[in-house]
Amino acid sequence: MKLTVAGKNKEYADGITVAQLVELENVETPQYVTVTVNDEFVESGSFAETTLKDGDTVEFLYFMGGGSATLHQYRSID
């Protein structure tokens, strides 16, 4: 079966689940990854039950939290 995974065309066995794909792709910190299949979010609790189909497009997303930035205003002294 052909899938597009993170923008690359790849082949996998028929009937692979999202959970299996996450493992096969060696996804870093799988407990924090968000997965979309054909631009639809897959609930993390249903990775094991979500079977992929030929032609699906899968993306792995990580949401990063950010800190606060302080802007400093500089004046030139003439």
PDB file of N, CA, C and O in Angstrom, chain B, residues numbered from 101:
ATOM      1  N   MET B 101       0.851  -1.171   0.000  1.00  0.00           N
ATOM      2  CA  MET B 101       0.000   0.000   0.000  1.00  0.00           C
ATOM      3  C   MET B 101       0.892   1.228   0.000  1.00  0.00           C
ATOM      4  O   MET B 101       1.917   1.251   0.682  1.00  0.00           O
ATOM      5  N   LYS B 102       0.513   2.247  -0.758  1.00  0.00           N
ATOM      6  CA  LYS B 102       1.285   3.481  -0.861  1.00  0.00           C
ATOM      7  C   LYS B 102       0.680   4.558   0.038  1.00  0.00           C
ATOM      8  O   LYS B 102      -0.528   4.794   0.035  1.00  0.00           O
ATOM      9  N   LEU B 103       1.561   5.203   0.808  1.00  0.00           N
ATOM     10  CA  LEU B 103       1.174   6.313   1.668  1.00  0.00           C
ATOM     11  C   LEU B 103       2.118   7.473   1.417  1.00  0.00           C
ATOM     12  O   LEU B 103       3.257   7.280   0.990  1.00  0.00           O
ATOM     13  N   THR B 104       1.640   8.672   1.682  1.00  0.00           N
ATOM     14  CA  THR B 104       2.523   9.831   1.722  1.00  0.00           C
ATOM     15  C   THR B 104       2.708  10.156   3.191  1.00  0.00           C
ATOM     16  O   THR B 104       1.756  10.517   3.883  1.00  0.00           O
ATOM     17  N   VAL B 105       3.942  10.027   3.662  1.00  0.00           N
ATOM     18  CA  VAL B 105       4.250  10.224   5.084  1.00  0.00           C
ATOM     19  C   VAL B 105       5.250  11.358   5.199  1.00  0.00           C
ATOM     20  O   VAL B 105       6.368  11.277   4.692  1.00  0.00           O
ATOM     21  N   ALA B 106       4.832  12.412   5.871  1.00  0.00           N
ATOM     22  CA  ALA B 106       5.686  13.598   6.051  1.00  0.00           C
ATOM     23  C   ALA B 106       6.231  14.079   4.705  1.00  0.00           C
ATOM     24  O   ALA B 106       7.398  14.454   4.590  1.00  0.00           O
ATOM     25  N   GLY B 107       5.368  14.061   3.697  1.00  0.00           N
ATOM     26  CA  GLY B 107       5.716  14.580   2.386  1.00  0.00           C
ATOM     27  C   GLY B 107       6.463  13.630   1.481  1.00  0.00           C
ATOM     28  O   GLY B 107       6.810  13.994   0.358  1.00  0.00           O
ATOM     29  N   LYS B 108       6.721  12.405   1.949  1.00  0.00           N
ATOM     30  CA  LYS B 108       7.462  11.438   1.136  1.00  0.00           C
ATOM     31  C   LYS B 108       6.579  10.241   0.802  1.00  0.00           C
ATOM     32  O   LYS B 108       5.847   9.748   1.660  1.00  0.00           O
ATOM     33  N   ASN B 109       6.647   9.775  -0.444  1.00  0.00           N
ATOM     34  CA  ASN B 109       5.893   8.600  -0.861  1.00  0.00           C
ATOM     35  C   ASN B 109       6.606   7.351  -0.357  1.00  0.00           C
ATOM     36  O   ASN B 109       7.802   7.170  -0.584  1.00  0.00           O
ATOM     37  N   LYS B 110       5.855   6.491   0.329  1.00  0.00           N
ATOM     38  CA  LYS B 110       6.428   5.275   0.909  1.00  0.00           C
ATOM     39  C   LYS B 110       5.459   4.127   0.735  1.00  0.00           C
ATOM     40  O   LYS B 110       4.276   4.335   0.467  1.00  0.00           O
ATOM     41  N   GLU B 111       5.969   2.904   0.888  1.00  0.00           N
ATOM     42  CA  GLU B 111       5.128   1.709   0.790  1.00  0.00           C
ATOM     43  C   GLU B 111       5.150   0.955   2.116  1.00  0.00           C
ATOM     44  O   GLU B 111       6.192   0.815   2.756  1.00  0.00           O
ATOM     45  N   TYR B 112       3.971   0.474   2.509  1.00  0.00           N
ATOM     46  CA  TYR B 112       3.793  -0.277   3.753  1.00  0.00           C
ATOM     47  C   TYR B 112       2.849  -1.443   3.485  1.00  0.00           C
ATOM     48  O   TYR B 112       2.173  -1.497   2.458  1.00  0.00           O
ATOM     49  N   ALA B 113       2.822  -2.369   4.431  1.00  0.00           N
ATOM     50  CA  ALA B 113       1.905  -3.504   4.338  1.00  0.00           C
ATOM     51  C   ALA B 113       0.465  -3.015   4.453  1.00  0.00           C
ATOM     52  O   ALA B 113       0.194  -2.028   5.137  1.00  0.00           O
ATOM     53  N   ASP B 114      -0.449  -3.700   3.792  1.00  0.00           N
ATOM     54  CA  ASP B 114      -1.870  -3.364   3.903  1.00  0.00           C
ATOM     55  C   ASP B 114      -2.328  -3.523   5.343  1.00  0.00           C
ATOM     56  O   ASP B 114      -1.858  -4.408   6.058  1.00  0.00           O
ATOM     57  N   GLY B 115      -3.245  -2.662   5.765  1.00  0.00           N
ATOM     58  CA  GLY B 115      -3.857  -2.783   7.079  1.00  0.00           C
ATOM     59  C   GLY B 115      -3.054  -2.206   8.225  1.00  0.00           C
ATOM     60  O   GLY B 115      -3.382  -2.450   9.386  1.00  0.00           O
ATOM     61  N   ILE B 116      -2.001  -1.442   7.928  1.00  0.00           N
ATOM     62  CA  ILE B 116      -1.195  -0.843   8.980  1.00  0.00           C
ATOM     63  C   ILE B 116      -2.014   0.200   9.727  1.00  0.00           C
ATOM     64  O   ILE B 116      -2.828   0.908   9.134  1.00  0.00           O
ATOM     65  N   THR B 117      -1.791   0.286  11.028  1.00  0.00           N
ATOM     66  CA  THR B 117      -2.489   1.280  11.846  1.00  0.00           C
ATOM     67  C   THR B 117      -1.601   2.497  12.054  1.00  0.00           C
ATOM     68  O   THR B 117      -0.400   2.458  11.784  1.00  0.00           O
ATOM     69  N   VAL B 118      -2.199   3.570  12.533  1.00  0.00           N
ATOM     70  CA  VAL B 118      -1.431   4.771  12.847  1.00  0.00           C
ATOM     71  C   VAL B 118      -0.381   4.447  13.909  1.00  0.00           C
ATOM     72  O   VAL B 118       0.757   4.903  13.805  1.00  0.00           O
ATOM     73  N   ALA B 119      -0.744   3.669  14.926  1.00  0.00           N
ATOM     74  CA  ALA B 119       0.206   3.300  15.982  1.00  0.00           C
ATOM     75  C   ALA B 119       1.399   2.556  15.404  1.00  0.00           C
ATOM     76  O   ALA B 119       2.538   2.823  15.788  1.00  0.00           O
ATOM     77  N   GLN B 120       1.159   1.635  14.494  1.00  0.00           N
ATOM     78  CA  GLN B 120       2.256   0.889  13.869  1.00  0.00           C
ATOM     79  C   GLN B 120       3.130   1.815  13.029  1.00  0.00           C
ATOM     80  O   GLN B 120       4.354   1.686  13.030  1.00  0.00           O
ATOM     81  N   LEU B 121       2.507   2.743  12.316  1.00  0.00           N
ATOM     82  CA  LEU B 121       3.263   3.680  11.494  1.00  0.00           C
ATOM     83  C   LEU B 121       4.148   4.573  12.365  1.00  0.00           C
ATOM     84  O   LEU B 121       5.307   4.814  12.028  1.00  0.00           O
ATOM     85  N   VAL B 122       3.617   5.055  13.465  1.00  0.00           N
ATOM     86  CA  VAL B 122       4.400   5.878  14.394  1.00  0.00           C
ATOM     87  C   VAL B 122       5.643   5.107  14.839  1.00  0.00           C
ATOM     88  O   VAL B 122       6.737   5.669  14.905  1.00  0.00           O
ATOM     89  N   GLU B 123       5.475   3.843  15.139  1.00  0.00           N
ATOM     90  CA  GLU B 123       6.608   3.016  15.560  1.00  0.00           C
ATOM     91  C   GLU B 123       7.588   2.787  14.410  1.00  0.00           C
ATOM     92  O   GLU B 123       8.795   2.951  14.587  1.00  0.00           O
ATOM     93  N   LEU B 124       7.081   2.409  13.233  1.00  0.00           N
ATOM     94  CA  LEU B 124       7.945   2.145  12.087  1.00  0.00           C
ATOM     95  C   LEU B 124       8.727   3.375  11.642  1.00  0.00           C
ATOM     96  O   LEU B 124       9.857   3.261  11.168  1.00  0.00           O
ATOM     97  N   GLU B 125       8.129   4.543  11.795  1.00  0.00           N
ATOM     98  CA  GLU B 125       8.772   5.792  11.389  1.00  0.00           C
ATOM     99  C   GLU B 125       9.692   6.356  12.479  1.00  0.00           C
ATOM    100  O   GLU B 125      10.280   7.424  12.308  1.00  0.00           O
ATOM    101  N   ASN B 126       9.813   5.632  13.598  1.00  0.00           N
ATOM    102  CA  ASN B 126      10.675   6.074  14.705  1.00  0.00           C
ATOM    103  C   ASN B 126      10.394   7.517  15.104  1.00  0.00           C
ATOM    104  O   ASN B 126      11.311   8.324  15.255  1.00  0.00           O
ATOM    105  N   VAL B 127       9.112   7.826  15.272  1.00  0.00           N
ATOM    106  CA  VAL B 127       8.702   9.177  15.631  1.00  0.00           C
ATOM    107  C   VAL B 127       9.253   9.526  17.011  1.00  0.00           C
ATOM    108  O   VAL B 127       9.073   8.783  17.976  1.00  0.00           O
ATOM    109  N   GLU B 128       9.928  10.669  17.081  1.00  0.00           N
ATOM    110  CA  GLU B 128      10.460  11.127  18.363  1.00  0.00           C
ATOM    111  C   GLU B 128       9.319  11.515  19.286  1.00  0.00           C
ATOM    112  O   GLU B 128       8.315  12.074  18.845  1.00  0.00           O
ATOM    113  N   THR B 129       9.473  11.223  20.538  1.00  0.00           N
ATOM    114  CA  THR B 129       8.474  11.491  21.578  1.00  0.00           C
ATOM    115  C   THR B 129       7.046  11.192  21.095  1.00  0.00           C
ATOM    116  O   THR B 129       6.214  12.095  21.006  1.00  0.00           O
ATOM    117  N   PRO B 130       6.774   9.915  20.784  1.00  0.00           N
ATOM    118  CA  PRO B 130       5.450   9.564  20.252  1.00  0.00           C
ATOM    119  C   PRO B 130       4.297   9.924  21.189  1.00  0.00           C
ATOM    120  O   PRO B 130       3.163  10.091  20.741  1.00  0.00           O
ATOM    121  N   GLN B 131       4.576  10.041  22.464  1.00  0.00           N
ATOM    122  CA  GLN B 131       3.511  10.402  23.401  1.00  0.00           C
ATOM    123  C   GLN B 131       3.046  11.848  23.218  1.00  0.00           C
ATOM    124  O   GLN B 131       1.980  12.222  23.708  1.00  0.00           O
ATOM    125  N   TYR B 132       3.837  12.657  22.518  1.00  0.00           N
ATOM    126  CA  TYR B 132       3.483  14.062  22.313  1.00  0.00           C
ATOM    127  C   TYR B 132       3.119  14.397  20.869  1.00  0.00           C
ATOM    128  O   TYR B 132       2.805  15.547  20.564  1.00  0.00           O
ATOM    129  N   VAL B 133       3.158  13.409  19.980  1.00  0.00           N
ATOM    130  CA  VAL B 133       2.896  13.697  18.575  1.00  0.00           C
ATOM    131  C   VAL B 133       1.396  13.781  18.307  1.00  0.00           C
ATOM    132  O   VAL B 133       0.596  13.066  18.910  1.00  0.00           O
ATOM    133  N   THR B 134       1.044  14.660  17.399  1.00  0.00           N
ATOM    134  CA  THR B 134      -0.312  14.746  16.878  1.00  0.00           C
ATOM    135  C   THR B 134      -0.242  14.256  15.438  1.00  0.00           C
ATOM    136  O   THR B 134       0.674  14.615  14.698  1.00  0.00           O
ATOM    137  N   VAL B 135      -1.204  13.443  15.045  1.00  0.00           N
ATOM    138  CA  VAL B 135      -1.189  12.854  13.707  1.00  0.00           C
ATOM    139  C   VAL B 135      -2.408  13.318  12.934  1.00  0.00           C
ATOM    140  O   VAL B 135      -3.522  13.362  13.457  1.00  0.00           O
ATOM    141  N   THR B 136      -2.170  13.666  11.667  1.00  0.00           N
ATOM    142  CA  THR B 136      -3.293  13.924  10.768  1.00  0.00           C
ATOM    143  C   THR B 136      -3.242  12.897   9.644  1.00  0.00           C
ATOM    144  O   THR B 136      -2.170  12.523   9.168  1.00  0.00           O
ATOM    145  N   VAL B 137      -4.411  12.455   9.236  1.00  0.00           N
ATOM    146  CA  VAL B 137      -4.555  11.583   8.079  1.00  0.00           C
ATOM    147  C   VAL B 137      -5.491  12.308   7.125  1.00  0.00           C
ATOM    148  O   VAL B 137      -6.647  12.570   7.454  1.00  0.00           O
ATOM    149  N   ASN B 138      -4.990  12.625   5.955  1.00  0.00           N
ATOM    150  CA  ASN B 138      -5.769  13.376   4.962  1.00  0.00           C
ATOM    151  C   ASN B 138      -6.321  14.672   5.552  1.00  0.00           C
ATOM    152  O   ASN B 138      -7.480  15.028   5.336  1.00  0.00           O
ATOM    153  N   ASP B 139      -5.458  15.373   6.306  1.00  0.00           N
ATOM    154  CA  ASP B 139      -5.771  16.668   6.932  1.00  0.00           C
ATOM    155  C   ASP B 139      -6.817  16.585   8.041  1.00  0.00           C
ATOM    156  O   ASP B 139      -7.357  17.613   8.449  1.00  0.00           O
ATOM    157  N   GLU B 140      -7.113  15.385   8.537  1.00  0.00           N
ATOM    158  CA  GLU B 140      -8.044  15.208   9.654  1.00  0.00           C
ATOM    159  C   GLU B 140      -7.245  14.734  10.864  1.00  0.00           C
ATOM    160  O   GLU B 140      -6.450  13.801  10.754  1.00  0.00           O
ATOM    161  N   PHE B 141      -7.449  15.371  12.018  1.00  0.00           N
ATOM    162  CA  PHE B 141      -6.750  14.964  13.232  1.00  0.00           C
ATOM    163  C   PHE B 141      -7.239  13.595  13.701  1.00  0.00           C
ATOM    164  O   PHE B 141      -8.431  13.292  13.648  1.00  0.00           O
ATOM    165  N   VAL B 142      -6.292  12.778  14.161  1.00  0.00           N
ATOM    166  CA  VAL B 142      -6.609  11.461  14.723  1.00  0.00           C
ATOM    167  C   VAL B 142      -6.387  11.550  16.220  1.00  0.00           C
ATOM    168  O   VAL B 142      -5.312  11.952  16.665  1.00  0.00           O
ATOM    169  N   GLU B 143      -7.395  11.179  17.007  1.00  0.00           N
ATOM    170  CA  GLU B 143      -7.269  11.200  18.460  1.00  0.00           C
ATOM    171  C   GLU B 143      -6.170  10.237  18.891  1.00  0.00           C
ATOM    172  O   GLU B 143      -6.114   9.108  18.405  1.00  0.00           O
ATOM    173  N   SER B 144      -5.297  10.668  19.794  1.00  0.00           N
ATOM    174  CA  SER B 144      -4.176   9.820  20.199  1.00  0.00           C
ATOM    175  C   SER B 144      -4.643   8.497  20.797  1.00  0.00           C
ATOM    176  O   SER B 144      -3.948   7.489  20.670  1.00  0.00           O
ATOM    177  N   GLY B 145      -5.781   8.480  21.430  1.00  0.00           N
ATOM    178  CA  GLY B 145      -6.315   7.252  22.002  1.00  0.00           C
ATOM    179  C   GLY B 145      -6.816   6.265  20.966  1.00  0.00           C
ATOM    180  O   GLY B 145      -7.109   5.118  21.302  1.00  0.00           O
ATOM    181  N   SER B 146      -6.920   6.685  19.718  1.00  0.00           N
ATOM    182  CA  SER B 146      -7.424   5.783  18.684  1.00  0.00           C
ATOM    183  C   SER B 146      -6.369   5.424  17.633  1.00  0.00           C
ATOM    184  O   SER B 146      -6.707   4.895  16.574  1.00  0.00           O
ATOM    185  N   PHE B 147      -5.088   5.711  17.922  1.00  0.00           N
ATOM    186  CA  PHE B 147      -4.026   5.367  16.976  1.00  0.00           C
ATOM    187  C   PHE B 147      -4.035   3.875  16.651  1.00  0.00           C
ATOM    188  O   PHE B 147      -3.865   3.492  15.494  1.00  0.00           O
ATOM    189  N   ALA B 148      -4.234   3.030  17.667  1.00  0.00           N
ATOM    190  CA  ALA B 148      -4.180   1.575  17.466  1.00  0.00           C
ATOM    191  C   ALA B 148      -5.360   1.053  16.658  1.00  0.00           C
ATOM    192  O   ALA B 148      -5.260  -0.003  16.034  1.00  0.00           O
ATOM    193  N   GLU B 149      -6.471   1.773  16.661  1.00  0.00           N
ATOM    194  CA  GLU B 149      -7.667   1.327  15.949  1.00  0.00           C
ATOM    195  C   GLU B 149      -7.844   1.994  14.590  1.00  0.00           C
ATOM    196  O   GLU B 149      -8.727   1.612  13.822  1.00  0.00           O
ATOM    197  N   THR B 150      -7.014   2.981  14.291  1.00  0.00           N
ATOM    198  CA  THR B 150      -7.160   3.715  13.032  1.00  0.00           C
ATOM    199  C   THR B 150      -6.292   3.058  11.964  1.00  0.00           C
ATOM    200  O   THR B 150      -5.065   3.143  11.997  1.00  0.00           O
ATOM    201  N   THR B 151      -6.958   2.403  11.019  1.00  0.00           N
ATOM    202  CA  THR B 151      -6.267   1.698   9.934  1.00  0.00           C
ATOM    203  C   THR B 151      -6.114   2.633   8.750  1.00  0.00           C
ATOM    204  O   THR B 151      -7.056   3.321   8.356  1.00  0.00           O
ATOM    205  N   LEU B 152      -4.921   2.649   8.193  1.00  0.00           N
ATOM    206  CA  LEU B 152      -4.649   3.500   7.046  1.00  0.00           C
ATOM    207  C   LEU B 152      -5.023   2.789   5.752  1.00  0.00           C
ATOM    208  O   LEU B 152      -5.028   1.560   5.674  1.00  0.00           O
ATOM    209  N   LYS B 153      -5.339   3.595   4.737  1.00  0.00           N
ATOM    210  CA  LYS B 153      -5.739   3.056   3.434  1.00  0.00           C
ATOM    211  C   LYS B 153      -4.771   3.528   2.357  1.00  0.00           C
ATOM    212  O   LYS B 153      -4.104   4.553   2.505  1.00  0.00           O
ATOM    213  N   ASP B 154      -4.708   2.773   1.288  1.00  0.00           N
ATOM    214  CA  ASP B 154      -3.866   3.120   0.164  1.00  0.00           C
ATOM    215  C   ASP B 154      -4.165   4.546  -0.282  1.00  0.00           C
ATOM    216  O   ASP B 154      -5.323   4.917  -0.476  1.00  0.00           O
ATOM    217  N   GLY B 155      -3.109   5.340  -0.442  1.00  0.00           N
ATOM    218  CA  GLY B 155      -3.269   6.712  -0.905  1.00  0.00           C
ATOM    219  C   GLY B 155      -3.403   7.745   0.199  1.00  0.00           C
ATOM    220  O   GLY B 155      -3.438   8.943  -0.083  1.00  0.00           O
ATOM    221  N   ASP B 156      -3.480   7.304   1.460  1.00  0.00           N
ATOM    222  CA  ASP B 156      -3.606   8.260   2.568  1.00  0.00           C
ATOM    223  C   ASP B 156      -2.360   9.128   2.680  1.00  0.00           C
ATOM    224  O   ASP B 156      -1.257   8.719   2.318  1.00  0.00           O
ATOM    225  N   THR B 157      -2.568  10.338   3.192  1.00  0.00           N
ATOM    226  CA  THR B 157      -1.481  11.268   3.479  1.00  0.00           C
ATOM    227  C   THR B 157      -1.422  11.455   4.994  1.00  0.00           C
ATOM    228  O   THR B 157      -2.406  11.843   5.623  1.00  0.00           O
ATOM    229  N   VAL B 158      -0.255  11.173   5.566  1.00  0.00           N
ATOM    230  CA  VAL B 158      -0.083  11.211   7.016  1.00  0.00           C
ATOM    231  C   VAL B 158       0.982  12.244   7.366  1.00  0.00           C
ATOM    232  O   VAL B 158       2.048  12.287   6.752  1.00  0.00           O
ATOM    233  N   GLU B 159       0.681  13.071   8.357  1.00  0.00           N
ATOM    234  CA  GLU B 159       1.639  14.057   8.857  1.00  0.00           C
ATOM    235  C   GLU B 159       1.760  13.907  10.366  1.00  0.00           C
ATOM    236  O   GLU B 159       0.780  13.619  11.052  1.00  0.00           O
ATOM    237  N   PHE B 160       2.972  14.106  10.874  1.00  0.00           N
ATOM    238  CA  PHE B 160       3.242  14.105  12.306  1.00  0.00           C
ATOM    239  C   PHE B 160       3.494  15.543  12.724  1.00  0.00           C
ATOM    240  O   PHE B 160       4.363  16.215  12.168  1.00  0.00           O
ATOM    241  N   LEU B 161       2.740  16.010  13.697  1.00  0.00           N
ATOM    242  CA  LEU B 161       2.840  17.404  14.139  1.00  0.00           C
ATOM    243  C   LEU B 161       3.217  17.468  15.612  1.00  0.00           C
ATOM    244  O   LEU B 161       2.777  16.651  16.421  1.00  0.00           O
ATOM    245  N   TYR B 162       4.031  18.446  15.936  1.00  0.00           N
ATOM    246  CA  TYR B 162       4.413  18.694  17.322  1.00  0.00           C
ATOM    247  C   TYR B 162       4.056  20.138  17.635  1.00  0.00           C
ATOM    248  O   TYR B 162       4.437  21.050  16.902  1.00  0.00           O
ATOM    249  N   PHE B 163       3.335  20.343  18.708  1.00  0.00           N
ATOM    250  CA  PHE B 163       2.988  21.694  19.112  1.00  0.00           C
ATOM    251  C   PHE B 163       3.971  22.135  20.171  1.00  0.00           C
ATOM    252  O   PHE B 163       4.132  21.486  21.205  1.00  0.00           O
ATOM    253  N   MET B 164       4.621  23.240  19.900  1.00  0.00           N
ATOM    254  CA  MET B 164       5.649  23.743  20.791  1.00  0.00           C
ATOM    255  C   MET B 164       5.104  24.913  21.590  1.00  0.00           C
ATOM    256  O   MET B 164       4.489  25.830  21.047  1.00  0.00           O
ATOM    257  N   GLY B 165       5.341  24.861  22.869  1.00  0.00           N
ATOM    258  CA  GLY B 165       4.996  25.994  23.720  1.00  0.00           C
ATOM    259  C   GLY B 165       6.138  26.983  23.686  1.00  0.00           C
ATOM    260  O   GLY B 165       7.293  26.605  23.493  1.00  0.00           O
ATOM    261  N   GLY B 166       5.827  28.207  23.867  1.00  0.00           N
ATOM    262  CA  GLY B 166       6.882  29.207  23.832  1.00  0.00           C
ATOM    263  C   GLY B 166       6.922  29.999  25.119  1.00  0.00           C
ATOM    264  O   GLY B 166       5.945  30.065  25.864  1.00  0.00           O
ATOM    265  N   GLY B 167       8.038  30.579  25.355  1.00  0.00           N
ATOM    266  CA  GLY B 167       8.184  31.460  26.509  1.00  0.00           C
ATOM    267  C   GLY B 167       7.809  32.860  26.102  1.00  0.00           C
ATOM    268  O   GLY B 167       7.321  33.094  24.996  1.00  0.00           O
ATOM    269  N   SER B 168       8.034  33.761  26.979  1.00  0.00           N
ATOM    270  CA  SER B 168       7.740  35.151  26.646  1.00  0.00           C
ATOM    271  C   SER B 168       9.031  35.832  26.231  1.00  0.00           C
ATOM    272  O   SER B 168      10.111  35.509  26.725  1.00  0.00           O
ATOM    273  N   ALA B 169       8.903  36.742  25.354  1.00  0.00           N
ATOM    274  CA  ALA B 169      10.061  37.495  24.886  1.00  0.00           C
ATOM    275  C   ALA B 169       9.942  38.922  25.386  1.00  0.00           C
ATOM    276  O   ALA B 169       8.854  39.494  25.439  1.00  0.00           O
ATOM    277  N   THR B 170      11.061  39.473  25.744  1.00  0.00           N
ATOM    278  CA  THR B 170      11.073  40.861  26.183  1.00  0.00           C
ATOM    279  C   THR B 170      11.760  41.686  25.118  1.00  0.00           C
ATOM    280  O   THR B 170      12.869  41.374  24.684  1.00  0.00           O
ATOM    281  N   LEU B 171      11.104  42.714  24.716  1.00  0.00           N
ATOM    282  CA  LEU B 171      11.694  43.608  23.723  1.00  0.00           C
ATOM    283  C   LEU B 171      12.368  44.753  24.445  1.00  0.00           C
ATOM    284  O   LEU B 171      11.780  45.407  25.306  1.00  0.00           O
ATOM    285  N   HIS B 172      13.591  44.977  24.082  1.00  0.00           N
ATOM    286  CA  HIS B 172      14.340  46.095  24.656  1.00  0.00           C
ATOM    287  C   HIS B 172      14.432  47.191  23.616  1.00  0.00           C
ATOM    288  O   HIS B 172      14.690  46.938  22.439  1.00  0.00           O
ATOM    289  N   GLN B 173      14.218  48.400  24.068  1.00  0.00           N
ATOM    290  CA  GLN B 173      14.309  49.524  23.154  1.00  0.00           C
ATOM    291  C   GLN B 173      15.647  50.231  23.405  1.00  0.00           C
ATOM    292  O   GLN B 173      15.969  50.617  24.529  1.00  0.00           O
ATOM    293  N   TYR B 174      16.389  50.381  22.351  1.00  0.00           N
ATOM    294  CA  TYR B 174      17.699  51.003  22.472  1.00  0.00           C
ATOM    295  C   TYR B 174      17.648  52.382  21.841  1.00  0.00           C
ATOM    296  O   TYR B 174      17.023  52.596  20.803  1.00  0.00           O
ATOM    297  N   ARG B 175      18.340  53.330  22.519  1.00  0.00           N
ATOM    298  CA  ARG B 175      18.445  54.669  21.962  1.00  0.00           C
ATOM    299  C   ARG B 175      19.922  54.957  21.721  1.00  0.00           C
ATOM    300  O   ARG B 175      20.787  54.608  22.524  1.00  0.00           O
ATOM    301  N   SER B 176      20.166  55.575  20.642  1.00  0.00           N
ATOM    302  CA  SER B 176      21.549  55.970  20.416  1.00  0.00           C
ATOM    303  C   SER B 176      21.800  57.299  21.149  1.00  0.00           C
ATOM    304  O   SER B 176      20.942  58.180  21.206  1.00  0.00           O
ATOM    305  N   ILE B 177      22.977  57.396  21.687  1.00  0.00           N
ATOM    306  CA  ILE B 177      23.324  58.631  22.408  1.00  0.00           C
ATOM    307  C   ILE B 177      24.206  59.453  21.484  1.00  0.00           C
ATOM    308  O   ILE B 177      25.294  59.026  21.098  1.00  0.00           O
ATOM    309  N   ASP B 178      23.729  60.621  21.140  1.00  0.00           N
ATOM    310  CA  ASP B 178      24.470  61.491  20.217  1.00  0.00           C
ATOM    311  C   ASP B 178      25.115  62.608  20.960  1.00  0.00           C
ATOM    312  O   ASP B 178      25.783  63.447  20.356  1.00  0.00           O
TER     313      ASP B 178
END
